[in-house]
Amino acid sequence: MRTLVISDIHANLVALEAVLTDADGLWDRVWFLGDLVGYGPNPNECVERLRDLEPLALSGNHDWAVLGKLDTDEFNEDARRMVRWTRNELTEENLAYLEGLPPRHVAAPFTMAHASPRHPVWEYILDLQTALENFDYFDTSCCLVGHSHIPALFALDETAAELNFYLVGHGDTIDLKYGRSIVNPGSVGQPRDGDPRAAYALLDNETMTWEFHRVAYDIAETQARMRRHKLPARLIERLEFGV
């Protein structure tokens, strides 16, 4: 069984389609780690495209914010503006789909959470200490997370009492059979690691190998769609820099 693992689409349909084209024929099922909407210009189209894939899907903090399930006081003004805009754009059917998504799921040997196993909706795992604390909040060998928009691996060797942090790139393959790990596939729709290409991963559930992938997409087209809707300039510009 091969699994396409994606996260943080953020209503960027052009990026999502690029990922699906690049990974065509390489997967049997889809796991989505949350934040389907927010930031991008095509919320309805992205919800409907993902639904067509019949994925195992989670909700993220931006999905919760659009549903009114999360206080947006900690969002910056651009993000709050996008929450309001997205809420007005989404159909009742697509809002209902988002409402039905959990923020955390266990499919042994994997735990999945949008942000972290400790705080599934909103916590950034970006450093060794935060990662180490989170290993106490899941019982499986591996936890898959999104939210940071940065492809990464935290690998825990319990025998040696050693935790390592790796930033990863296109084509990097890791073996998940040994030790415990927290893995992030990166973001489809708004990468933040300095690489503007859409990020995704392919997981072989039989060999327990994980491959990180990047694919270029038509950023200018997404930006043009955002401008047509008069979305915030900062959100438009950041896409070409991967920040």
C-alpha positions in Angstrom: 0.0 0.0 0.0 1.4 3.4 -1.0 0.1 6.6 0.5 0.3 10.1 -0.8 0.7 12.3 2.3 -0.1 16.0 1.9 -0.8 18.9 4.2 -1.5 22.6 4.3 -3.1 23.1 0.9 -4.5 26.5 1.9 -6.9 26.8 -1.0 -4.1 26.8 -3.6 -5.7 24.7 -6.3 -2.9 25.2 -8.8 -0.4 23.8 -6.4 -2.7 20.9 -5.5 -3.2 19.9 -9.1 0.6 20.0 -9.7 1.1 17.6 -6.8 -1.6 15.2 -8.1 -0.1 15.3 -11.6 3.5 14.7 -10.3 2.4 11.8 -8.1 0.0 10.3 -10.6 0.1 6.5 -10.5 2.4 6.4 -7.4 -0.2 6.1 -4.7 -3.2 4.0 -3.6 -4.7 6.3 -1.0 -4.4 9.8 0.4 -3.7 11.1 3.9 -4.3 14.8 4.4 -3.0 16.5 7.5 -5.2 19.6 7.7 -5.5 23.3 6.7 -7.4 22.8 3.5 -8.4 26.4 3.3 -7.1 29.8 4.3 -4.6 32.1 2.4 -5.5 30.9 -1.1 -8.1 31.9 -3.8 -9.9 28.6 -4.4 -11.4 27.2 -1.2 -14.4 25.6 -2.7 -12.5 24.0 -5.5 -9.9 22.6 -3.2 -12.4 21.1 -0.8 -14.2 19.5 -3.7 -11.0 18.2 -5.3 -9.8 16.7 -2.0 -13.2 15.1 -1.4 -13.0 13.4 -4.8 -9.8 11.7 -3.6 -11.7 10.1 -0.7 -8.8 10.7 1.7 -8.3 10.1 5.4 -8.4 13.8 6.2 -7.8 16.0 9.3 -8.8 19.6 10.1 -6.3 22.3 10.9 -6.3 25.6 12.7 -7.4 27.6 9.6 -10.2 25.2 9.0 -11.3 25.6 12.6 -11.1 29.3 12.4 -13.3 29.4 9.3 -15.8 27.2 11.2 -15.8 29.6 14.2 -14.3 26.9 16.4 -11.0 28.8 17.0 -10.4 32.3 18.3 -8.5 34.3 15.7 -6.9 36.8 18.2 -3.5 35.1 17.6 -3.8 35.3 13.8 -2.2 38.3 12.1 -4.5 40.7 10.3 -4.0 39.1 6.8 -4.9 35.7 8.2 -8.0 37.1 10.0 -9.0 38.7 6.8 -8.7 35.5 4.9 -10.8 33.7 7.5 -13.6 36.1 6.9 -13.3 36.0 3.1 -13.1 32.2 3.1 -16.1 31.8 5.4 -18.2 33.9 3.0 -17.0 32.0 -0.1 -17.5 28.4 1.1 -20.7 26.6 0.2 -22.8 25.0 3.0 -21.8 21.6 1.7 -18.1 22.3 1.8 -18.4 23.9 5.3 -20.2 20.7 6.4 -17.3 18.6 5.0 -14.8 20.7 7.0 -16.9 20.4 10.1 -16.7 16.6 9.9 -12.9 16.4 9.9 -11.0 15.5 13.2 -7.7 17.2 14.1 -6.1 13.9 15.1 -6.3 10.3 14.0 -4.5 7.0 14.8 -3.9 4.4 12.1 -1.2 2.2 13.7 1.7 2.4 13.4 1.0 6.0 12.6 -0.6 8.8 14.7 -1.6 11.8 12.6 -2.2 15.4 13.9 -2.4 18.7 12.1 0.0 20.6 14.4 1.3 18.2 17.1 0.1 15.2 19.1 0.0 17.3 22.3 -2.0 20.2 20.7 -3.5 18.8 17.5 -4.8 22.1 16.2 -2.1 24.6 17.0 1.5 24.0 18.1 4.6 24.3 16.0 7.2 21.5 16.2 10.3 23.4 15.0 12.9 22.5 17.7 14.3 19.5 19.5 12.8 20.4 22.9 9.2 20.8 21.6 9.6 17.6 19.6 11.0 15.7 22.6 8.1 16.7 24.8 5.6 15.6 22.1 6.9 12.0 22.0 5.0 11.5 25.3 1.7 12.3 23.6 1.5 9.4 21.1 2.0 5.7 21.5 2.7 4.6 17.9 6.2 4.5 16.4 5.6 7.5 14.1 3.5 10.7 14.2 2.8 12.7 11.0 2.2 16.4 11.4 1.8 19.5 9.2 1.2 23.1 10.3 4.8 24.5 10.2 4.9 24.2 6.3 8.5 22.9 6.6 9.4 19.4 5.5 11.3 17.8 8.5 12.1 14.7 10.4 12.6 14.3 14.2 14.1 10.9 14.8 14.3 9.5 18.4 16.7 6.7 19.2 15.4 5.6 22.6 18.3 3.1 23.1 20.9 5.8 22.8 18.6 8.5 24.3 19.3 10.6 21.3 16.9 12.9 19.3 18.0 14.3 15.9 16.4 16.9 13.7 16.7 16.9 9.9 15.6 19.4 7.4 15.0 17.5 4.2 14.8 18.1 0.5 13.4 16.7 -2.7 14.2 13.1 -3.2 15.3 12.4 0.4 14.2 9.0 1.6 14.0 7.9 5.2 13.4 4.5 6.8 10.7 4.6 9.5 11.2 0.9 10.6 13.6 1.8 13.4 13.1 4.0 16.5 10.4 6.6 16.7 9.8 9.7 14.6 7.8 12.8 14.0 7.6 13.6 10.3 6.3 16.6 8.4 5.7 16.4 4.6 5.7 20.2 4.2 3.0 22.4 2.6 1.3 22.0 -0.8 0.0 25.5 -1.0 2.3 27.8 1.0 5.8 26.4 1.6 7.9 28.3 4.2 11.3 26.7 3.9 12.7 29.0 1.2 11.7 26.6 -1.6 8.5 27.8 -3.3 7.7 24.5 -4.9 4.8 22.5 -3.6 5.8 19.8 -1.1 4.4 16.3 -0.6 5.5 12.8 0.5 5.0 9.2 -0.6 4.9 6.6 2.1 5.3 2.9 1.4 3.4 1.2 4.2 4.9 -2.2 3.6 8.6 -1.2 3.6 8.0 1.8 5.9 10.0 4.1 3.7 9.1 7.7 3.2 10.1 9.9 0.3 10.0 13.7 0.3 9.1 15.4 -3.0 8.8 18.9 -4.4 7.2 20.0 -7.6 7.1 23.4 -9.3 3.7 24.9 -10.0 2.4 28.0 -11.8 2.8 30.5 -8.9 1.9 33.4 -11.2 -1.5 31.8 -11.9 -2.3 31.5 -8.2 -1.1 35.0 -7.6 -3.3 36.3 -10.5 -6.3 34.5 -8.9 -5.6 36.1 -5.6 -5.3 39.6 -7.1 -8.7 39.1 -8.8 -10.2 38.6 -5.4 -8.2 41.5 -4.0 -6.5 39.3 -1.4 -3.7 40.7 0.8 -0.6 41.7 -1.1 1.8 40.1 1.4 0.1 36.7 1.0 0.4 37.0 -2.8 4.1 38.0 -2.8 5.3 35.4 -0.3 4.4 32.5 -2.6 7.3 33.2 -5.0 9.8 33.1 -2.2 8.6 30.1 -0.3 8.3 32.0 3.0 
